Amino acid sequence: MPTKLAALQQRFGYEFRSTALLLEALTHPSYLPGHPDAGPHNQRLEFLGDSVLQFILTDALFREFTAEREGVLSRRRAVLSKGEFLTRMAHDLGLDACLRLNKSEDEAGGRMRASTLEDAFEALVGAIYLDSDLVTTRQLVLAWYGPLASRLALSEDTDNPKGRLQELVQPVHGNMALRYEVVATTGLRHARTYEVAVYRKAERLGTGAGSSKKAAEEAAARAALTTMRESEKYAGREAPRAPTADLQ
């Protein structure tokens, strides 16, 4: 374990003064019954780390996206702090390999469980905060995330493609530039497939299919985002820094 901990600290770029705090962050509740001298599990640190992470992301988004409204900022913070995203971050840092679980939890896949990894990531943030200070924790967290605009572009394209497409189009073409149109419906009544096209004014940007109109619209929006990013006009651009509507 000491070798693993040393490699882990090198990976996330911080050396703990109190190794006990790091071990606590990596300790799943299942570990304690068979190891009564192991110290506390990571749930209290997870509680603290969640709040610290929320503050760091709120501050960073507020400073970076100076023209965005509260609703847009809140939605972006949710993207960056939700379970799936934190699970991926925990994997990137290598926390899964160093978690302390009991044998049955480990054999049941606990080391790969999303909720376990999310808790461990937040607990790590809390542990670093206690071991150092807010400035250090902020520097580390933002270094792990990298450019927020790039992280958001990848996540929002997948999770909220219609909102992301609107953010790109609205500042240049206005609120009403996009429209979605069902261009084909196939299949039996109980198993319909819808094909939807999305237009920017008269220009067709993309098409998509799905088992519902909503799913087809989202598929069309993803196709449009791909088309726009491949075009010369949008290549390498992030979402425009102009005021955007607080979309549903």
VOVEXMI-371185 format. One record per residue (C-alpha): residue number from 1; x, y, z; residue in three letters. Coordinates in nm, 2 decimals. Example, Ala and Ser with C-alpha at 12.3 -4.5 7.8 and 13.67 -1.06 7.14 Angstrom:
2
1;1.23;-0.45;0.78;ALA;
2;1.37;-0.11;0.71;SER;
This chain:
248
1;0.00;0.00;0.00;MET;
2;0.28;0.26;0.07;PRO;
3;0.41;0.21;-0.28;THR;
4;0.06;0.25;-0.42;LYS;
5;0.00;0.56;-0.22;LEU;
6;0.33;0.72;-0.33;ALA;
7;0.24;0.65;-0.70;ALA;
8;-0.11;0.78;-0.65;LEU;
9;0.01;1.11;-0.49;GLN;
10;0.26;1.16;-0.77;GLN;
11;-0.03;1.10;-1.02;ARG;
12;-0.26;1.37;-0.88;PHE;
13;0.03;1.61;-0.80;GLY;
14;0.01;1.64;-0.42;TYR;
15;0.20;1.49;-0.13;GLU;
16;0.00;1.46;0.19;PHE;
17;0.15;1.57;0.51;ARG;
18;-0.10;1.35;0.69;SER;
19;-0.12;1.01;0.52;THR;
20;-0.40;0.92;0.75;ALA;
21;-0.62;1.17;0.57;LEU;
22;-0.55;1.01;0.23;LEU;
23;-0.62;0.67;0.37;LEU;
24;-0.95;0.79;0.51;GLU;
25;-1.05;0.93;0.17;ALA;
26;-0.98;0.59;0.01;LEU;
27;-1.16;0.38;0.28;THR;
28;-1.51;0.25;0.18;HIS;
29;-1.75;0.18;0.47;PRO;
30;-1.74;-0.19;0.39;SER;
31;-1.37;-0.21;0.49;TYR;
32;-1.41;-0.13;0.86;LEU;
33;-1.59;-0.43;1.00;PRO;
34;-1.30;-0.66;0.92;GLY;
35;-1.04;-0.39;1.00;HIS;
36;-1.14;-0.22;1.33;PRO;
37;-0.81;-0.03;1.35;ASP;
38;-0.83;0.11;1.00;ALA;
39;-0.96;0.45;1.11;GLY;
40;-1.28;0.62;0.98;PRO;
41;-1.43;0.56;0.64;HIS;
42;-1.46;0.84;0.38;ASN;
43;-1.82;0.95;0.41;GLN;
44;-1.75;1.26;0.63;ARG;
45;-1.47;1.37;0.39;LEU;
46;-1.71;1.31;0.10;GLU;
47;-1.96;1.55;0.26;PHE;
48;-1.69;1.82;0.30;LEU;
49;-1.53;1.76;-0.04;GLY;
50;-1.87;1.79;-0.22;ASP;
51;-1.91;2.15;-0.08;SER;
52;-1.55;2.25;-0.15;VAL;
53;-1.58;2.11;-0.51;LEU;
54;-1.90;2.30;-0.57;GLN;
55;-1.74;2.63;-0.45;PHE;
56;-1.43;2.58;-0.67;ILE;
57;-1.64;2.51;-0.98;LEU;
58;-1.89;2.79;-0.91;THR;
59;-1.60;3.04;-0.87;ASP;
60;-1.42;2.91;-1.18;ALA;
61;-1.73;2.92;-1.40;LEU;
62;-1.83;3.26;-1.28;PHE;
63;-1.49;3.40;-1.37;ARG;
64;-1.46;3.23;-1.71;GLU;
65;-1.81;3.27;-1.85;PHE;
66;-1.86;3.63;-1.77;THR;
67;-2.16;3.69;-1.99;ALA;
68;-2.36;3.38;-1.90;GLU;
69;-2.68;3.39;-1.69;ARG;
70;-2.73;3.20;-1.36;GLU;
71;-2.93;2.92;-1.52;GLY;
72;-2.66;2.84;-1.77;VAL;
73;-2.38;2.86;-1.51;LEU;
74;-2.59;2.63;-1.28;SER;
75;-2.64;2.38;-1.56;ARG;
76;-2.27;2.38;-1.64;ARG;
77;-2.17;2.33;-1.28;ARG;
78;-2.41;2.03;-1.26;ALA;
79;-2.24;1.88;-1.57;VAL;
80;-1.90;1.91;-1.41;LEU;
81;-2.00;1.78;-1.07;SER;
82;-2.24;1.50;-1.14;LYS;
83;-2.17;1.14;-1.07;GLY;
84;-2.08;1.01;-1.41;GLU;
85;-1.83;1.29;-1.46;PHE;
86;-1.67;1.24;-1.12;LEU;
87;-1.65;0.87;-1.18;THR;
88;-1.44;0.94;-1.49;ARG;
89;-1.22;1.18;-1.30;MET;
90;-1.16;0.92;-1.02;ALA;
91;-1.06;0.67;-1.29;HIS;
92;-0.83;0.93;-1.45;ASP;
93;-0.65;0.98;-1.11;LEU;
94;-0.62;0.61;-1.04;GLY;
95;-0.83;0.61;-0.72;LEU;
96;-1.00;0.28;-0.82;ASP;
97;-0.68;0.09;-0.78;ALA;
98;-0.62;0.22;-0.43;CYS;
99;-0.96;0.20;-0.27;LEU;
100;-0.99;0.00;0.05;ARG;
101;-1.29;-0.24;0.03;LEU;
102;-1.37;-0.56;0.20;ASN;
103;-1.33;-0.88;-0.01;LYS;
104;-1.70;-0.93;-0.09;SER;
105;-1.75;-0.57;-0.20;GLU;
106;-1.44;-0.59;-0.42;ASP;
107;-1.55;-0.92;-0.58;GLU;
108;-1.89;-0.77;-0.64;ALA;
109;-1.74;-0.49;-0.85;GLY;
110;-1.73;-0.23;-0.59;GLY;
111;-1.40;-0.09;-0.71;ARG;
112;-1.57;0.00;-1.04;MET;
113;-1.91;0.12;-0.89;ARG;
114;-1.99;0.47;-0.99;ALA;
115;-2.12;0.58;-0.65;SER;
116;-1.81;0.45;-0.48;THR;
117;-1.57;0.63;-0.71;LEU;
118;-1.77;0.95;-0.69;GLU;
119;-1.76;0.94;-0.31;ASP;
120;-1.38;0.87;-0.32;ALA;
121;-1.32;1.17;-0.56;PHE;
122;-1.51;1.41;-0.34;GLU;
123;-1.34;1.26;-0.03;ALA;
124;-1.00;1.32;-0.19;LEU;
125;-1.09;1.69;-0.25;VAL;
126;-1.20;1.72;0.12;GLY;
127;-0.88;1.55;0.24;ALA;
128;-0.66;1.78;0.04;ILE;
129;-0.85;2.08;0.16;TYR;
130;-0.79;1.97;0.53;LEU;
131;-0.43;1.88;0.46;ASP;
132;-0.35;2.21;0.29;SER;
133;-0.58;2.51;0.21;ASP;
134;-0.84;2.63;-0.03;LEU;
135;-0.59;2.79;-0.27;VAL;
136;-0.39;2.47;-0.31;THR;
137;-0.71;2.26;-0.35;THR;
138;-0.84;2.49;-0.61;ARG;
139;-0.52;2.48;-0.81;GLN;
140;-0.52;2.10;-0.80;LEU;
141;-0.88;2.05;-0.89;VAL;
142;-0.87;2.29;-1.18;LEU;
143;-0.55;2.12;-1.31;ALA;
144;-0.73;1.79;-1.30;TRP;
145;-1.02;1.92;-1.49;TYR;
146;-0.82;2.11;-1.75;GLY;
147;-0.99;2.38;-1.97;PRO;
148;-1.35;2.39;-1.85;LEU;
149;-1.48;2.50;-2.19;ALA;
150;-1.33;2.19;-2.35;SER;
151;-1.47;1.96;-2.08;ARG;
152;-1.81;2.12;-2.11;LEU;
153;-1.82;2.10;-2.49;ALA;
154;-1.76;1.72;-2.48;LEU;
155;-2.01;1.66;-2.20;SER;
156;-2.28;1.90;-2.32;GLU;
157;-2.27;1.76;-2.67;ASP;
158;-2.36;1.42;-2.53;THR;
159;-2.59;1.52;-2.24;ASP;
160;-2.77;1.82;-2.37;ASN;
161;-2.71;1.84;-2.75;PRO;
162;-3.02;2.07;-2.82;LYS;
163;-2.91;2.32;-2.55;GLY;
164;-2.55;2.31;-2.68;ARG;
165;-2.66;2.37;-3.03;LEU;
166;-2.88;2.66;-2.92;GLN;
167;-2.58;2.81;-2.74;GLU;
168;-2.37;2.81;-3.05;LEU;
169;-2.64;2.94;-3.29;VAL;
170;-2.83;3.19;-3.09;GLN;
171;-2.57;3.47;-3.05;PRO;
172;-2.51;3.49;-3.42;VAL;
173;-2.86;3.40;-3.56;HIS;
174;-3.11;3.48;-3.29;GLY;
175;-3.35;3.29;-3.06;ASN;
176;-3.57;3.16;-3.34;MET;
177;-3.31;3.04;-3.59;ALA;
178;-3.34;2.67;-3.51;LEU;
179;-3.63;2.45;-3.59;ARG;
180;-3.69;2.08;-3.57;TYR;
181;-3.90;1.90;-3.83;GLU;
182;-4.02;1.54;-3.85;VAL;
183;-3.92;1.43;-4.20;VAL;
184;-4.02;1.06;-4.18;ALA;
185;-4.21;0.81;-3.96;THR;
186;-4.17;0.44;-4.00;THR;
187;-4.26;0.12;-3.82;GLY;
188;-4.58;-0.01;-3.65;LEU;
189;-4.78;0.22;-3.43;ARG;
190;-4.64;0.06;-3.11;HIS;
191;-4.28;0.06;-3.24;ALA;
192;-4.24;0.39;-3.44;ARG;
193;-3.91;0.53;-3.55;THR;
194;-3.90;0.90;-3.61;TYR;
195;-3.65;1.08;-3.84;GLU;
196;-3.60;1.45;-3.76;VAL;
197;-3.41;1.72;-3.93;ALA;
198;-3.28;2.03;-3.76;VAL;
199;-3.26;2.36;-3.96;TYR;
200;-3.08;2.69;-3.90;ARG;
201;-3.33;2.91;-4.08;LYS;
202;-3.35;2.74;-4.42;ALA;
203;-3.02;2.54;-4.39;GLU;
204;-3.04;2.18;-4.29;ARG;
205;-2.77;2.11;-4.03;LEU;
206;-2.83;1.75;-3.95;GLY;
207;-3.08;1.46;-3.92;THR;
208;-3.13;1.19;-3.66;GLY;
209;-3.36;0.90;-3.58;ALA;
210;-3.51;0.77;-3.26;GLY;
211;-3.80;0.58;-3.10;SER;
212;-3.95;0.92;-2.99;SER;
213;-3.96;1.26;-3.14;LYS;
214;-3.74;1.39;-2.85;LYS;
215;-3.48;1.12;-2.90;ALA;
216;-3.47;1.19;-3.28;ALA;
217;-3.44;1.57;-3.21;GLU;
218;-3.14;1.50;-2.98;GLU;
219;-2.98;1.28;-3.24;ALA;
220;-3.03;1.55;-3.51;ALA;
221;-2.87;1.81;-3.27;ALA;
222;-2.57;1.59;-3.22;ARG;
223;-2.53;1.55;-3.59;ALA;
224;-2.56;1.92;-3.64;ALA;
225;-2.29;1.99;-3.38;LEU;
226;-2.05;1.75;-3.56;THR;
227;-2.12;1.92;-3.89;THR;
228;-2.07;2.27;-3.74;MET;
229;-1.74;2.17;-3.57;ARG;
230;-1.61;2.03;-3.90;GLU;
231;-1.70;2.34;-4.09;SER;
232;-1.45;2.62;-4.13;GLU;
233;-1.67;2.87;-3.96;LYS;
234;-1.69;2.68;-3.63;TYR;
235;-1.37;2.49;-3.63;ALA;
236;-1.19;2.53;-3.30;GLY;
237;-1.45;2.77;-3.15;ARG;
238;-1.60;2.74;-2.81;GLU;
239;-1.95;2.85;-2.73;ALA;
240;-1.97;3.23;-2.80;PRO;
241;-1.94;3.45;-2.49;ARG;
242;-2.26;3.63;-2.56;ALA;
243;-2.57;3.62;-2.34;PRO;
244;-2.77;3.30;-2.40;THR;
245;-3.12;3.20;-2.31;ALA;
246;-3.17;2.98;-2.01;ASP;
247;-3.29;2.68;-2.20;LEU;
248;-3.50;2.40;-2.06;GLN;
